[in-house]
Amino acid sequence: MAQTSASNQPFNIMVVGQSGRLEYEALLFVASLRAMTPNFPGKVIVVEPLPGDKWDHDPRISAGVRAMLEDLGAEVRGFENHHFGQSYPYGNKIEGLQAMPAGEPFVFFDTDTLITGDLTAVPFDFDRPAASMKREGTWPQEELYWDGYTAIWKSLYDKFGLEFESTLDLSQPDEYWQRYMYFNAGWFFGADAKAFGDRFLEYALAVRDDGPKEIEVQSLDPWLDQVVLPLVIHSFGGGRPGPELAGLDGDTTCHYRLLPLFYARESDHAVEVMEAVAAPNKIKKLLKQYEPYKRMVYQQRGHKVRAMFDRDNLPRKEQQIRNKIKSAGFWVR
């Protein structure tokens, strides 16, 4: 645990890898970290689910990608799925925290993230955890018979004995989704990976298996991790990220999610970084095994997608971007 950030606090990095799309994304993530933050000496840990009764296939990373991850200095650590798994793969970021070093600060990133700047310059305050605000109002959903945003969110805080009022953004109108603390789980951080993971799991299981009556009409799949994350962060004294963390989802990291969306809306710099770190033959040989990288990056269909959009005047809704790409025949995932 050697990394020192701008706030002089050491931390480790966690991403989830498994067979299929995530292993290739993890490879690109680690390659971009090494290229853009070459002096990061902390642990970079790719946690992978192990085979078990929660999977109908072997979810482990393939041998070639594993070897390259290790060649880039990452550790691959296995963990067992006791509660989630194939039926809810987003739960890997919850159970996977058990594979991280206990008592040490961590930053989690979704694998579909590119490091585009110097991560050591981000002044993390691990005593005040936070998470990504790059989100839409996906939960809760307005339903015919629902209790409203305030009642739903308050019922969740009440369930765990957490104070609610201070989590509200009073600059936003009552019963408007942005008034309530809601994150994208694409990145989050905390002071102790084991303690954070234990509480994340405790809250997630309690909400899934015995949620308050106010959420009975709400779907938790795939939103469970994002429903519970604000509660966990608040319980550790955290909240919304301040301006000092603007480099995340900004100049330092890019959560691109899917390659067609990446080429449609992300910066020229991010595209340059991705294509540069994907270019070495030893990386290219592996990434070309995954069809979206083969088509979008190496066959340069991504640039055809890019030419379809004005980054300064993108459609307001992501679905509009998706539909335009699909109608042009360039959608892959």
N, C-alpha and C positions, 0 to 999 in steps of 0.2 A: 504494500500500500504506500507507494512513494509519490504519487502525483500531488503537486501543489498548484492550486488554482490562484486566480487573482485575489481571492480572499484568504489565501494561505491555509486552506483546508484540504487535506488529502481525500481522494475519492477513487472509486472503481467504476467502470462502465459495464452495464449489462445489456445484452440483446438476446432475444430468443431465436434459436435456429432449429430447423428440423427439415426432413426430406421434402423436396419440392421447392416452391417459390422462396420460402424463408431462408433456405441455406444459401441461395444465390444472392439474395438481398443482404444477408449477413456478411458475405464475402465482399460485396461492394462497399458496405458500411465500413468494415475494418480497413479496406484498401484506401478509402477516402480519408479516414482518420489518420492513417500513417502518412498520407501525402500532405494533408493540410495542417495537421498538428504533429509534426515529426518528433517533437520533444515530449510527448505525453508518455511518462514512464510508469503510469499506474496500471493496474490489472485491467485488461479488456477480456471480459468473460462472456462467452457464448453459451447460454444454458440450453440444453436440449432434453426433450421428454424421452424417457426410456420406454421400451416396449412393455406392455402390460394389458390388463383387461379393459382399460379405457381406450384402447386403440385396436382397430382390426388390421393394422399393418405395422411395420417397423418404422417409427417416426424419426429415427436417428439420421444425422447428417451423413451424406455419402462420403466414401473414403477419400476421394480426390479433393473435394471441397474442405473436408476436415484437415487434410494435410496442408492445404494452402493457408487456411486460417491459422494453423499453428506456425507455419513458416512466417506469417505476418506478425507473430508474437501474441496471438490471442490464445486463451485457454478455452477448451470445450469441456463443460461440466454437465453431467447428467442429473436429472431429477425425476422422481416418480410422481405420476398423477394419481392422487388418491380421491380427488373430488371432481375434476373436470376432464380434460382430454379431448378426444375427437368430437364429442358432442358440443363442446364449448371451448374451442382452441384459444380464445382470448384469455381463458383462465391460466394459460401457460405463463403469462407475465405475473400472475399472482403466485402460483405454486413454484414457479422458477426462482423466485426470490430466496427460497430455501437453499439453493445451491450457492448463493453468494456468501462471502465472508461475513460472519456475524460481528457486530460491533463496529463496522466500518461504513462510512458514508458511501453512497452510490448514486449514480445517475442512470436511469433506464431510458433506452431509446427503442422505439419500434425499428425493426430491421429495414423498413422502407424509408430510411433516413439517410441523407448524404451529409457528411461533414464538409462544409465549404469554407471554413475559416479556422482560426486558432481557438480551440476549445479551452485552452488553459487561460485565456483572457476573460472568460465568463466568471463573474464574481458570485459563485454559488454561496448562499448562506444555508448550510445544512440544518441549522437549528430552526429554520423557517421554510419547510418544504413547500413546493409549488408544482404546478403541472402546466401543460400546454393550453393556451387559450385559442389555438387554431381549430375552432369547432363551430358547428351550426347547432341550432336548437332542436336536436334530434330526440331529446327526452326531457320531461314526459311529453306525450302526445295529447293534444286536445281531443277528448272523447265526448260522446253524447252525455254519458253519466260519469262525470269525473269531478274531483274535489277542487281542482285548480292548482296552480303552481305552488302557491304559498302553503296550502294544506298538505300537499304531497311532500314537498321538501321538508317542512317542519316535522312531519310524522317520522321521517327517516332520522333526522337529528335527535328527536325525542327518544326514538327506540334505543339509541346508544348513550343516552344521557348527555348529549352534547348541546351546548348553547347555540342558538340559531340566528339571533338577530344580527350579530356582528358579521355574518357571512353575506349579508345582503348588500348589493351595490345600490345605494339609495339615489344615485344619479339616474337610474333606470326606472321606468314606470312600474307600479304595482301590477302583478300578473303578466309581466313581460319576461320572457325566458332569460334575458341577460341580467335581470336583477338578482338571479340566483346563481350561486357558485357552481359552475359546470365546466368540466375540462375535457379536452381530448387526451386520451391516455397515451398519446404518441411519445411524450417524454414526461417524466416525473422524477423527483429526487427526494432523498431523505437522509437522516443522520446515521441510521443503523438498518442495514438491509434485512436482517433477521427480524427485528422488532417490527419494522414496517410491513414485512411480508406476513408475519403472524397476524397482525391486526387487519390487514387487507383480506386475508383468508377468512378470519373470524366474521368480519362484517359482510363479506360477499355471501358466505353460506347462510348467515342469519337473514339477509334480505331475500336470497333465493328461496330458502326453505320455510321461512316464517316472517314474511314481510308484513308491514302494517296494512290494514284494510284499505287505506287510501290509495295503494298502488295495485289493487287487485285487477283493475281493468288495463293496466299498463304492461307492455311486453318488456321483458328483461333480456331477451336474446335479439341482438347482440350487445345490449347496452349495459349489462350488469357491471362490468369493470368501471365504466364511466359514471354510473350511478353511485357506486360505492367510493370511488377515488376522492371526491370532495370531502366526504365524511372522514376518511382516513387522514387526509392532509390537515383538516381542521383539528382533528384529535391530537395531532402532534404540534399544534401551534402555528401551522402554516396557513396559506391562503393564495390569492391570486398573485401571479408573478409581477414584480415591479419593473420599472423601465431598465434597471440594470441587467435584466435577463432578456432584453430585446434581441440579442444576437441569436437566441434560440427561435427557430421559425423565422429567422432574419438573415443576417450576414454570415452566421456561423454554422447553422444547420438548416437543412431543407427536408421537410417531411413530405416526400413526393407521392406516396401511396401507390399509384399505378403509373406505369411508364407513359401511356398516352396522355394522362393528365399532367405528368411532369413536363413533357415537351410542349403541351398546350399553354401552360401558364407560368412556369418557373423562369428564373432570370437567365440571361445569357451566361453569366458566371457559373451558375449551377450546372448548366448543360456542358460547359467547357470542363468543369471538374469531373463530372460523370464520365465523359468520353475520354478524358485523359487517364483516369484511374482504371478504366476498362480496357485500355489499349494494349498493355504489355501482353505478350503472347501467352504467358503462363496463366494470366487471368482470363484472357479472351477464350482460351481453350475450354475453360470450365463454364464461363457465362454463356457461351454459345449453345450449351446443352439445354438451356432454358429458352423456349421459343420467343417469349416477349423481348428478351435482350437481343436475341439473334436478329429479329425483325426490326425492332425500334432503333437499337444502337448500331449494330454492325451492318445491317442492310440500309440504314439511314432513313427508315420510314418515319422516324421521329421528327425529322426535319420537314417532311411533308405535312405532318400534323402541325408543326410549329408555324408553318407558313399560312395556315388556315385562321390564325388568331392574332389579334392585336393585344399584346400583354397590357397595354395601358387602357384597354376598353374591353375587358373580358365579359362574357355573359354573367349576370348576377348569380345565377344558380348553377351549381356543379352539374346537375342533370342536363342542362342545356349544352354544356361543353361535351359531356358524354354522348349525347344524341347526335351532335354534329360530327364527331369523330366516327361514330358507328355508321352513320349514313354515308360517310366517305369510304367505308370499308377498312379503316385502319385500327379498329379497336382490338386490343389483345389484353389478356390478364393472366 
